[in-house]
Amino acid sequence: MCKSAGTFKTKNNTIMLNFGKPYPEQTFTVVIFAQNLTNFSYVPETFLKNKEICVTGKVKLYKGSPEIIVKKEEEIQLE
């Protein structure tokens, strides 16, 4: 279980859910690319902000920081 420290939407409409500390000092990031936003019944950057969630997926390193790329709503569970 984790609690998101903050959410961010890029100019390209990519959503970042930051954990541990707010960006740029986050310890972990969940990424939702713009093309996958239609797979969600809610607006992730507002609905998930400061919620405790469980995320399933493959952890990858991006520029030395761990992240999971989420493509559909079912990969994120509210706790």
Salt bridges, closest charged atoms under 4 A:
GLU45 OE2 - LYS9 NZ 3.57
